Amino acid sequence: MSKIPATVITGFLGAGKTTIIRNMLQNAGGRKIALIINEFGDLGVDGDILTGCGIETCTEEDVVELTNGCICCTVADDFIPTMTKLLERKDAPDHIVIETSGLALPQPLVAAFNWPEVKTRVTVDGVVTVVDAAAVAEGRFADDEAKVAAQRAADESLDHDNPLEELFEDQLRAADLVVLNKADLIDRDTLEKVRAEIAAKTSRSVRTVASENGRLPTDVLLGMKAGTEELIGERKSHHEMEHASGEPHDHDHDEFESFVASFGALADREAFERRLPELLARYDILRMKGFADVPGKKMRLVVQAVGKRVETYFDRPWKADETRATRLVVIGLHDGLKRETREAIERELGAMVAGEARQAAE
């Protein structure tokens, strides 16, 4: 029997992985695709968006959600049992697509395809790393080198490791294909600079393609036949290299935190969307996403925010057995989401949802 191909779609928070998958499903060309969706945080937003998108080839039984952390940390406990259960289905899929958390290291996940339970039945067709081209152009994943040099000169004991930059590089190192998404937000010259920056961060020649709103032909994403599980040992992450060298190191995910904030209905949708970018910037929130209840609307409002960019849209009607509410997952750096900061963010979000003046929130 031929092995079932699996595609791993990785990329930092807000790069557009779910949008790319949704477009892929809409143009599946008859392929029966099963999805494994991993979230960092307790609110399963991406899987819920996909199962609610109305695509015939994307039913609830075709989507498996893992919301208890990064899949790369829970390979034995979560991923292998999930894959085994998927492979035991009578109607086996033609292709498996795995969307990792935006904070996941692809390397341990791809290496898990060499486990005996999986290796004889599945092969990694390719690793697709999705990049927010506009965020790269803005310098989100790079340090101000002059500032870092000045800090080191003042205090050599300071740790200047940049978890965003390291994770970004690790996701690129694992790639068979890099998608420069959101290319419509930058001009052509800037896009070429981003392409050159991506190339400089990889030791191999990796194909790159540009996309707008996650739109790419499905055949570009599926059918690479890379067999990446056989190659991943040469694409080591920072964590693996530091471990091999014997240097002291922490797992990258220790640098990030998330929490879910729950509220009632939005009193003023326009005011909420207008004030949200300021709150995201003030608390250096990396990612916010979730669903909101808009009074008078039968459909739920999807909220997607990364950096200072906020997108909202209605995706599907509220179900009869659902409690209408506003629930948002907030993700940021560990040091930036300490308890008092979380409480302040929740307090201000609550005031914004309720339509209260900013002074009342403070």
Buried (B, 14 or more C-beta within 10 A) or exposed (E): EEBBBBBBBBBBBBBBBBBBBBBBBBBBEEBEBBBBBBBBBEBBBBBBBBBBBEBEBBEEEBBBBBBBBBBBBBBEEBBBEBBEEBBEEEEBBEBBBBBBBBBBBBBBBBBBBEBEEBBEBBBBBBBBBBBBBBBBBBEBBBBEEEEEEEBEEEEEEEEEEBBBBBBBBBBBBBBBBBBBBBBEBBEEEBBEBBBEBBBEBBEEEBEBBBBBEBEBEBEBBBBBEBBBBBBBEEBBBBBBEBEEEEEEBEEBBEBBBBBBBBBBBBBBBEBBBEBBBEBBEEBEBBBBBBBBBBEEBEEBBBBBBBBEBBEBEEBBEBEEEEEBBBBBBBBBBEEBBEEEBBEBBBBBBBBBBBBBEEEEBE
